[in-house]
Amino acid sequence: MALKRLGLILTDLGLIDEEQLEEMLTEQDARGGELLGRVGVSLGFFSDEQLGEALAEQWNTVFVTLYDKQITHSLVEILSKTMAEMYRVVPLTLEGNQLTIATADPQKIQIADELRVFLGYEIHVVVATDAEIDKAIEQFYSGEVDTVESIVEEMEEDKDLAEASKGLLQDGPIDLTSAEAMADSAPVRKLLNLVLLMAIKENASDIHLEPFETEFKIRMKADGVLQEMVPPPKHLSFAITTRIKVMANLDIAERRMPQDGRIELSVSGHPVDLRVSVLPTLFGESVVMRVLDRGVVSLDLDKLGMDDDILRPFREIIKRPNGIILVTGPTGSGKTTTLYSALSELNEPDDKIITTEDPIEYDIEGIVQVPIDSDIGVTFAAALRAILRQDPDRILVGEIRDVETAEIAIQAALTGHMVFSTLHTNDSPATVTRLRDMGVQPFLITATVEAILAQRLVRRICKDCKEEYVPDADTLADLELTSDQIVGKTFFRGRGCDKCSGSGYKGRLGLYELLVMTDELRDLVVRNASTEEIRDLARKAGMVTLRDSGMVNMFEGHTTADEVIRETILEA
C-alpha cells in the first residue's frame, strides 16, 4: 500500500490549506529539497507536535511525548550513546525481542533495518519531536562514557561472562549453542558495534583483531596507520571472533582453516561492506575486516589530487583505443579508486566496460562487474577469457598475479581493447622488470603497455593544529638534503589536537609517478635494460618520481617530512 503524501495529510487534518501547501512546495524547491514538514514548521503553518502527529499518521504509528518518559539503565545499555546520537533515536521499551525507539524522522526507514542488524532486536518505530529527542538524549545519556575503555572495564568485571567463556577456549569440538549464545551476549555486541561505528566514523580502512598468548588486541587502521585500542579480556577473544563469523555467515565450528566472508551494513543511509578474513594462529583466530565505505569515496579524477602535469597526460592516455595501463603500489594505496575514477570518466553509452575484481569494491551503474571466485574456478585468467567473448571496449582486471593473466591481458590489448590493471611494485620503472620476471617477453611489453602510474597515500597535516618547525639533521639526511638546500624552505607538522585525535594528521593525499612509454623507453625495454636505466631515461623525459612528488607536497605544507620518508624510497 502506497504511503499517503504528507501534504495531503496536513491538509486533511486542517493544519494547512491548498494555498499554503503550494507555498511550502515552492519554498522546498528553493531550499534544495529540505523535508516538507520542516519547511512548514519554519513558515509557522503548524507546530513540531502537529508535524509529529501527521508523520505518525503517514507511517501508521503513534506520536509520543518524551517529557514524562523514564528510560531504564538496561535500555541505555542496549542502545549506546554513540548510536543514539548517530541515529537521533531514543529507546523507550523492550518487550520480548521487540525494541521500541522514538525518532523525529520516520521517513528514514533504513534506521530500523540498521539498528536491527547492530542490536539483534526487532525494531518498532514511534514518532517524537526533534526538540524532545535532543533533550531525552542529553538527559538519559548524561554521564555515559561511551568508549571502548568503559565497555572493556564492564567486561572485565562480568564474572558470569568469564565463567561462560572458559569452556569455549578448549581445543577440540565446541558446543555450538553455547558459542552462539556467548557471541550474541549484550557485552560482546556492544563492544563490536562500537568498534565498527568508530571505524566508519574515522574513515578507517581496516580493523584488526589479533590473539596473542596473554592478550587480545584490537587495532584500527586510519589514514594508513594502525592505532591500538584498549584490549578486551583475553577470555572473550573466542566470543568476539565468533560474533564476527556469525555476522559474516562463516562456519563457527571451523577453527583450523582460513575463511573469508562479507558483512553488509548500512550506516546513516549509505552502504558499508566489511570484507572479513579469518586466519588460524597459535593462540586463536586472527580477524581482519576491510572497511569499504562507499559513501566516503568520490570517483572523480579531478578529486584525486593529481598535479595537472600528471592528470593531463593520464587523461589523454586512458582515452586511447587499445593498450595496457597499469597502476602500481602497495595494498591500500588507492589503486582501485584511481582506476574506477578513470572508468567513471570513460563510462559512456557507446562504450562497453567490463571489470573483474577480487572483491568488487565499488558498484557503478553502466559497468558490467564480474566477481572472482577461485573456489569454483573463476580466476582472473578464466574471467578474462570469458570477458573477451562479451565484446568489450575497455576491460579492468583487478590484479595481474601470474603470467597467464598477463598474457591474456596482452592478447586483449593486441586485439584492440584497452586494458586497465594493477601490480604490486615499488615504482613505475620497476613494473617493467616485474613483468619480465613473470615471464612476459619484452617485445610484448613494448607493444602493449602505454603508461604506468605508481602511487602512494601520505597523511595530510591537520589544518587545525598545523605549525612550522625546523627538522633535525637525521630527517634532512633521510631526505638527502643539506642545510643549504633548505634555505628559504618551510617545514610543517601537526601539533596534535582534538580534531585529529592528537595525531597531527587528518585525511590523506596521493603521490603520483607517471611513466609514459616512449620510443626511447621501448628500445631500452627490448634491450633488457635495468630498472635504473629505465628510471634515468624516464626522469630525463620529465617523469616526476614519488619522492619528488612527496617533496613538493612537503614544502607546500600538505604533508610532513616523516610521511615522505615513510612512504617513498630514494632511487638508486
N, C-alpha and C positions, 0 to 999 in steps of 0.2 A: 504494500500500500504506500503510495507516494505521500511525502510529507506535505502538509498544508503550508503555504507560504506565510512567513512571519507577518508581512504587511497585511495580509487578509485577516489574520488572527487579531492583530492590533485594531483593525477596522471593525471586526465583528464584536470585539469587546468594548467598542465605543471610545477607545483611547485616542484615536485619530480619525480624521475624515479623509475623503479621497484627495482633496487638495493638499493636505498635509503629507499624505503618502507620496504624492508626486514630488513635493519639496524635499522629502527625505531621500528619494531615489536620485534626484538631481545632485543633492549635496553628497551622497555616497559616491557618485561618479567623480565629483570634484576632489574628493579626499582619497582617490585611488583605491576604492573598493573596501573601505572600512565597514565593519559589520553594521547592518542596517539598524539594529536595535540600539547600538551605541550612538549612532548618528541621531536617532530620535530623542534619546536622553539628553544629548548635548544641546539639541534645539529647544529643550524644555517642553516637549509634547507629552511626556509621561515620565514617571519616576523609575529608579532602579528596581524597586519592588514590583512595579507593574510590568516592567520588561521581564523580570524573572518569572512572573506568573504566566506571561504569554509564551515564553520559551518552554516552560514546563508543559503547557498545553500542546505546543507544537511537537514535543518529543515524548508525549504520552507518559509523563512522570509527574512528580509533585514539586511544589515550591515550598521551601522550608526557611525558617528564620533560625539563626545560629546563636543569638544573644543569650538564650536560655539553655543551650545545649552544654552538656558536660561530657568531655571525651576522656575515656579511661586511659591509664598508662599503657595497658595492653594494646590498645589501638594505635597509640603513638609508636609502640614497639614494632607493630606490623608495617605501618606506613611511615617511613623515616622523614625527618625534617627535609633532607635533600629532595626526596620525591615530592613531598607536599609543596615545596617552593617551586620545583621544576614544572610540575603539572598544575599548580594552583588548585589543589583539591584538599578537602578535609575529610578524614574518616569519621563516620558517625556511629555505625553499629556493625557488629559481626554476629550473624545468626547462622549457625552451621558452617557451611562453606561459602556463604554469601556476604561480601563486604559492601556496605553502603557508603558511598562517597558523595560529597557535595561539591559542585562546580558551578562557576558562573557562565560557563561556555559549553553547554551540552552539544553544540554543533561539532565540536572536535570529538567525533565518535571514536577516533583512534585511542583516546585516553583510556577507555575501558579495556580495549584489547591489549594495550601496552602494559597496564597495571596487572591484568590477568596473567600475562607471561612472567612478569617480575615477581609477583606475590603468590601466585598459585591459587587465588580465590576467584570465584565468580563475582563480577563487579556489577552492582546496581547503582545507577546514577540518579541523583536528585539535584535540584537547582537552588542556588542561593545567590545573593548579590555579590558583586566584586568587593565592595567595602567589607561585608561580613566575612568573606573568605580570607581577606588580608588580616582582619582583626583576629579571627579564630586561629590562624597560623601563628601570629605573633603571641597570642595568649597561651595556646596549648603547647607550643613548642619552645616557649621561653625557657632558657636554661638547658635546653637539649644541645649537647655537643655531638653533632652527627659526624663522627670521624672514625677512621679505621681503628685508631688507638682506643676509643671508647668501646667499640664493639669487641675488639680483641680482649680488652680487660674484662668485659662481661663473660666472654667465652672461657677465660682462664678461671673465673670464679664459679662456673657452672659444673658442679661435681657430677650431676646426673649425666650430663653430656660426655664428660670424661670417662665415666664408667661404661656408658653405652658404646663408646668408640673402641674400648680395649679389645673386645672380641673380634673386631673387624681388621685389626692390624696384623693378624697372624697369617702366615703363609698357608697356601692350600685353598680348598673350597671355602666360599663365603656364603653366609646367609643373605640371599638377595633381598628378602623382605626387610631385614634389619638394615642393610646397606641403603636401600631406598628411603627408609624412614629417617635414617641419620641425615642423608643428603637433603631431605625435604624439611628438616627441622628449621625453626624460625631463625636461630643464630647464624646458621650456615647460609640460608637465603639472604639474610640481612647483610652479612659481610660481602657476599659475592655481588649482590645488587649494587652496593655502594661502590665497590671496586670498578664494576662495569660502568656505572654512571660517571664516576670520576674520570675514567679513561676517556669516555666520549666527550665529557666537558673540557678536558685538557687537550683534546685532539691527539690523543696517544695513538701510536701505530701498533703497539704490541703490549700484551700483558703476559708476564712470565710467572709461573707458579712452580717452584723448584724444591724438591725434598732433599734434605741433607741428613746426616746422622743425628744431629741434635736439634735441628730447627727446620721450619718450612717457610721459605722465603717467597714473598710476593713483590715483584718488581714491574714497574710500568715504564715503557719507553715513550718519551715525549720529546719532540724536536731532535730525535736521533740519539738521545742519551737515556740510559736506564736509571730510574730513580727507585730506591728501595723504600717500601712501606714497612710499618710495624708488622713483624711476622706473627701470624696466628699460632695458637698452640700446636705443637708437632703432632699430637694425637688426633687432631682434626684434619690432617692432610688427606686421609683417605676419603672422609666425608665430603670435603670441598671438591676434590677431583672427581668423585662420583657424581656430585651435583652437576658439574660441567658436562660429564659424559652423558648424563640423562638429558640435559638440555640439547646436546649435540646428536642425540639418538645413536650413541655408541654402546658397545657391549660392556656393561659394568662388571661382568664376571671375568672378562679377559684382562689380565694384568701382566701378561708376558710378551705380547706382541704390540708393535706400534699401531696406532689408529688415527685416522683423520676424519673430521666431521665438520659440520657447519651449524651455526646458530643464527637464525634470522630474527632480528628485533626491529622495532620501530620506536624511536625516541624523539619526542617533541615533534612528531609529524614527518620525520624523514627516516628512510630505511638505513639500518646498520647491520652489516654482515660480520659475523665473527667466524674466522676460519680456524678451527681447533686442531692442534696436533698434540697427540699423547704419546710419550716415549717412556718405556720402562727403564728405570735406572736402579742402581744398587740399593737405594733407600726409598723406593716408591716410584710413582709415575710423575714425570715432568710434563707440565702442560704449557703450551704457548698458544695464545689466542691473537691472531692478526685482526686488528680492528679496521674494517673498511666502511668508513662513514661517508656515504655518497653525498651527503648534504654539505660536506666541507670542501670537496674538490671542485674547482672550476676548470672545465676542459676547454681552455681558450689559450691559444698560442701567445696572444698578447699579454696574458697574465702570468706567464711562466717566469718572467724576469730576465729573459734573454736580452743581451745587448743587441742593438739594431744591426751591428756589423755581423752578427751571427744569425739573427732572426731573418733578415732579408734573404741571404743565400739559402737558408734552410727552407724557407717558404717556396723558393723557386725550384729547389731540388725535389720536394715532395710532390710537385705537380707534374714531374716528368712521367712519360707513359710507361716506362719499364725500368727495371734495375732493382738494386737492393739498397735499402737504407738501414743501417744498424745503429742502435742506441746502446751504449755500454755503461757499466757502472755496477757497484755492489748492490745487494738486496736492500731495498728501502731508499734508494737514491732518486726515485721519481721517474724511472724509465717508462713505466706503463702510462703514467699521467702524460708524459711528453708525447708518446705515440698516439694515445687516444685524442689528445688535443689536435694533433696533425690530422687524424682521420676525421674528427668532427668538422674541421675546416674543409675537408675534401668530400664530405658526405652530401652529395647531390643526387637528385633523382636519376640522372643519366649515367651514374657510376654504380657498379655493384661492388660492395666491400664485404669481405668475409674475414672473420678473425677466428683463431683457435688459441685458447689460453688455458692455463692451469694455475689458479682458477680464473674464471671470468670476474673481473673486479668492478667493471662499470657496465651498466645496461644502457645502450644508446639506440634510440629509435632510428630505424633505417639501415642498421648494420646487422648482418647475419653473424651470430656468435656461436661458436662450437666449443663446448667444454671438453677438456681432456679427461679421459678415464682409462688409465693404464690397466686397471683390473680386468677390463673387458676388451683390451687390445686397441683402444683408441689413443694411440700415442701421437706425438707431434707429426711424425713421419706419415703415419697412417691417415691422420686427419688431413694433412696437406695434400696427399694423393687424391683423396676424395674431393677436397675443395676445388682442385684443378678441373674436375669434371662438372663443376657448377657454374662455369663461365664467369669467373670473377674478373674485375678490372684491377682491384687492389686487394692485397692479402696481408693480414697481420699474423705472424707466427710468434706466439708468446715468448719463446726462447729457442735458440739453436743449441741443442745439448749434445748432438752427436753428428758424425759425418753423414749419416743417412739423411737426416733432416736438412743439413747444409746443402747436400747435393740436389735434393728435390727443390729447395728454395732457389738454387742457382738455375735449375732447369725451368722453373716457373718464370724467372726473370728473363731468361734467354728466349722464352716463347711469348714475350710481350706483356708480362704482368709486372706491376710494381709491388715489391715485397718489403714489408717492414718487419723487423725482428730485433731481438736483444741478445747480448752476450755479456758474460761477466769478465771484464778485463780492466786493467788499471787506467788505461787511457786509449785514445783513438789509434795511435800508431801500433800499439801492442795488439790491437784487434786483428791486424793483418797477419802477424806472427801466429796468433792463436788459431786462425782459420787454416794456415799452412800446417800447424802441428796436428790439427784434427784430420788432416789428410786431403784437404781441398787443394787442387792444382792451382799454382799461381796464375796461369793464363785464364782460368775460370773466375778468379777473384777480380782480375783487371777488367774482364768482360762484363761483369755484373754489378760490382759494388760502386755506387755513386757517391756515397758520403757516409762518414762515421761520426756520430755525435757522442762524446763522452760527457758524463755529468756527475755532479756531487751535490749534496744538500748540506749547507752550513747553517748554524743557528744565527738568527738575526738579533742584534743588540736591542734590548728593551728600551723603548723610547722614553719611558717614564723615569729611568734611572741612569741614562747614558751620561758618561763623563769622559774627559780627556785624561790620559795618563802617559807616562814615559816608560817604554818597555825596557826590561833588563838586558844584559849582554847575552844571556843564553837564548832569549827569544830572538834577538837580532841574528845570532849565529845560526839558529834553526831556519830563519828566513833567508840566510846568506846575504844579509845587508850589513853595511858598515855604518858607523855613526855619521859619516859624511853624506851617505846616500839618503839619510832621512832628514836632512836639514830642510826645514820648511814643511815637513810632513807631520800630520797629526794622527796619533793613535787613540782609539776609543775602546771603552769597555762598559759593561753594565755593573753598576754598584751593587744591585740586588734590592728588590723592593717587594711590596705585597702583590703588585700586578704581575710579576714574573716569578712569584713564589721563592724569591731570594736567589734565583739562578743568574740573573743579569741578562737573560735571553728571553725573547718572546717571538715565536714563529721561526720559519726557515726561508732561505732563499737559495736559488740554484746557481751553481758554477758550471759553465759550459765550455766545451772544446770541440770545435767543428773541423774535421778533416775532409776536405772536398777532393776527390780523386781527380788529378790532372794527368796529362800525358806523361809528364816527367815522373810523377809518382808511380804511374803504371809501369814505366820502364824499370824503376827500382824494384818493384814487386816481382816482376818477371825474372829479374836477375837474382832473386832470393836475397835481397839486401836485408841488413839487420834492422831491428826496431829503431836503433839510434840513428841510422842513416835516413830512414823514412821520416822520423821526427824532425831531424835537422832540415831536410828539404821542405817539409810542411811548414815549419816556422819561417823559413825564408820566403815561402809563398804567402805568408800572412796569417798562419794559424796562431790563435791565442791559446796558450796552454791553460790547463786547470789551475796551476799555481799562479800564472799571470792574472787570470780572471779573479782569483781569490785576493791577490794583492790590490787590484783595482777596487774591489768592494771593501777591502780593509781600509784603504786610505780615504774612501768616500764615506766612511763611518757606518757602513751597513753591518759589518761583522768584525770579529776580533782576530788578532794575530794567532791566538791559540786555536781558533777554529780553522784557519787557513792551514796551519801546521798539521792539525789532526786529520784533515780530510784530503789534503793534496800531497804529492810527492815531488821531490826535486828530480828533474830529468837528468840523465847521465850526459 
